[in-house]
Amino acid sequence: MCRLFGLTAGRTRVRATFWLLDAPDSLAEQSHANPDGTGLGTFDADGRPVVEKQPLAAFDDADFASEARERVSATFVAHVRHSSGAALRPENTHPFEQDGRLFAHNGVVEGTDALDRHLGEDRRLVHGQTDSERLFALVTRETARAGGDVGAGITAALRWVADELPVYAANLVLTTATDLWAVRYPDTHVLWVLERHRPLGRLHHRSRAGTRVLSEELSDTPSVVVASERLDEDRWRMLEPGVLLHVDEALRVTQEVVVDHEPRHRLTLEDLGAAAAVSQRPTGRG
């Protein structure tokens, strides 16, 4: 199962090295079970998106290790991919960028022909073959129709998908230079949230080799993390299905139920093709 990661430190620019490389169940560690692509999305000091991705496993990608140590941003989105069928190419690797926003998804949404018809001319936003990028294009289109309200765009897109398309899972993380949104839908896969507000505790652990690893920046800076797995033994909580989580630049966390029913055409593992089914089987600590 692909793994999602999102982080926001509000108005403070930080490094996410601890979670990406050093935590007990870091993204690099998770990539051993998700070897088909690695991507990291950040924003530069002027708020411009920076996407670095390769159809390689994070543990085997020297660039990912370098980027995870060097990139400074107020928000991050990262993804390690287990392909559900689309070719192992950069254009099919997460995260995706549209209209200055970054997006990553795990799960399977079928009926892409119907989704393409629904997108119409907005199909031009899609450059690869994945259901994920198509879902993002729908969010982008609906956000524009809502006057730039990202939460409204995600809500409209997910409600249409839930009512019209066969859905196995549509967990997602979307970031701008200042905000983070996340959704778990339906309850197929988990999505965890860790809110680190003041007073802060030390952010450290013992590595597999027994050495001590400490994050100075994130120990001193409030942050909110969203991930497909609990990355350490802290007090993570599971996001409820159908709930849209939003964290703004002041680190205010709001939650709203945006889809209150099961997908009309809910898929099971048995309904998926062989490659998709293998890609969706859970691994790790969940």
N, C-alpha and C positions, 0 to 999 in steps of 0.2 A: 504494500500500500504506500503510495506517495506520502511524503511528510511535508507538512506546512510549518512555517515559523514566521511570526511577526513580532516586532518589538517597537514600542515608542517610549521615548524618554521626555516627551513633552516638548519644551522649548530648548532642551539641552542636547547638544551634539555629543555623541558617545561612540565607543566601539562596542560591537556585540561579540567580540572574540570568545568570551567565556562560554556563551551559549552555542556558538557555531562550531567551536573546536574543542573546548576544554571541559565542558560539563560531563557528568557521568554518561548521559545519553545524548550527546551533542549531535548536531546535524551531520557532522563528518562520521560519527559512529553509526548513525542510522543509515548512512549511504551504503553500508555493506549489504544491506537487504534491499536497497533501492539504487541500483547501479547505472540507471539509464540516462541520467542527466542531473546537473547541479546548477543552480542559479542563485544569485544574490542581487537584490534591488535596494538601492539607497538613493539619497538626494544630496546634491552638493550644497555648498554654502549659499548659493543663489536660488536654491529650491528646484534645481533641474534634476530630473530622474537620471540615474546611472544604473544600467542593467549589464551585468556580467554573467554569462552563462555558457555552458558547454554540454554537449551530449556525452558527458563522462561522469563517473562516480566521484563524489567529493573526496573520498579517501585516496583516490588515484589522480587527483587534479591539483597540481602544485599551485596553479593560479588561484584556486578557491582558497587555499590556506593563506596565501599572500593577501588576497582581498579581504578575507575575514579578519586579518590582523591589522590591516591598514585603513579600511574604510571607516569614515566618521560620518554620522548622520543622526538626525533626531528620530527617524523612523527607518525600520528595516523590514524587508520581506525576503524570505529564502525558501527554497524548495529543493528536495531531492526526489527524483522521479523513478518510478517503476512503470514503464510504458504499458498502456492498456491496448496498444495496437498501432498507434501512429509511429512513423519512422523516427529513428534516433537522429534527429537533425536539430540544429540550433533554433530554427523557427518553431519547433514543437516543444522546446524546453522552456520551463517557467523560470522566473516570472515574466509576464507580458506587460508592455507599456502601451497605454492609449490615453490621449488627451492629458498627458502629464501625470497619470496615475499608474500605479503598479499593482499587479494582481497575480495570485497563485491559487490553485484549486486542487483538491483531491476528490476522487470518486469517478463515477461514470454517469453521463447523461446521454441517452440515445435519442434517435430521431433527428439527427443533424440536418437531414434534407428539409424537414419541416421548420427547423430553426433557421436554416438559410433563407427559406421563403419568407419567414417572419421578419428577418433582418432586412430583407430587400437591399437597397443600395448601401446600407450599413455593413453588408458583407465585406465591403472593401477594407474594413478594419482588420480583417482576419488574413494572416499571411501564412499560416501553417495548416495542419490537418486536424488539430485537436478539438474535442468538445469544449475543453477549458477556455480556449481563446474565443470560441464562438459565444460561450456564456459571458465572457468579459465584454464582448462587443455589444451584447444585449444590455448589460449593465450600463455601458457607456452611452448607448442610445437613449435609454430610459432616464439616465442622469441628465442628459442634455434636455430632454423633454420636461424634466422637473426643474429647469432653471439652474442646474448645477448642484442640486441637492443629492449628494451621493447616497445617503440613506434611503431616500425615496427611490432612487434608481435601482439600488439592490433589491428593495422590497418589490417593486413592480416586476423586475426581471425574474426573481425567484417565484413569485406567485404565478406568473405565466408558465414557467417551466414546470412547476408542480401540477398545474392543471392540464398541460398540453403534451408533455413529453414523458417517455419512460425514464425513470430516475432510479439509480442505485444509491448515489450519494452526491451531494453538491456542497461540500465544505469549502469555504473560501476565506482568503485574507486579502484585503485591499488597503493600500496606503497612499497617502499624499505626503508632501513635505512636512505636514503638521499633524495629520490625523491617521487613525487606524480603524478599520471596520473588520469584523469577522462574523461568520455565520456557520453554524453546524446544522445541516439539514439532509435527510431526516435524522434518525438516531443510529444510522448504520455504522458510522465511524465516530470516534470520540474527538473532541477538541477541548484542550485544557487552557485555563487562564491562570496566570500568576500576577497578582497585584502587589507590587513592592512600594508601599507608601511609607512615610516617616511614622515612627522611628524605624530606621533600616537596620537590618542585621548584616553581618559579614557574609559576603557571597563567595564561598570557597568550598573545596572538597578535596578529598584524596584521590589522586589519579589511579588508574589501574596499575601503574608501576609503584604506587605508594608515595609518590611525591605530592606536596601540597600545591594546589592551584588556587590563586586568589584573583578576583576581579576588583581592582581598586576603584575604577570609574563607577561601575554599577553597584558597588557596595555603598557609595556615597550619593548616588543619584536615584531618585524615585523613577520607576518604570513600570510598564505593563507588558507582559509577554503572553503570546498566544502560540500554542504548539500542538502538534498531533500526538505527542507523547510528553509525559512529565519528564523534563530534562534533568531533574535532580529530585531530592527528597523533601523539598520545601512544600508549602501549603498550597498546592495547585487545586483549583476547583474545575469541575467539568461544566462546560457551557451547555445549556439545555437546548434540545432540538427546536428549530424554528425561531430562535432568538437571534436578533441582530445586536451585536456588541459594538459600541462606538466609544473610542477614546479620543478626546480632543487635545489641543496643544497645552491645555492647563492640566492634563491628566485626569479630567473628569470622565468617569466611566458611566455610561448609560446603557441600558438594555431594554429591548422591546421585542415582543413576539410579533413577527412579521408574516409567518406562515403557520397557521394554527391547525393544519390538517395534514394527513399523509399525502404523498404523491398519488395522483389519480391512477397512475400506471407505475406502481412500485415494483422494481426489479429485485430479484434474488441472485445469489451467486450462480445458481443453476440456469438462470436466464441469459447469462453473459457468455460471450465467446471464450475460448480457452485462454487466450492471452489476457483478456480483460479480467477473467476470473482469478487468474494467478496474481495479477497486479493488485487485486483488492483484498487479498487475504491478509489479516492483521498479523503483525510481528512486533516484537519489542514489548515495552512495559504498558502500552495503552493508556 
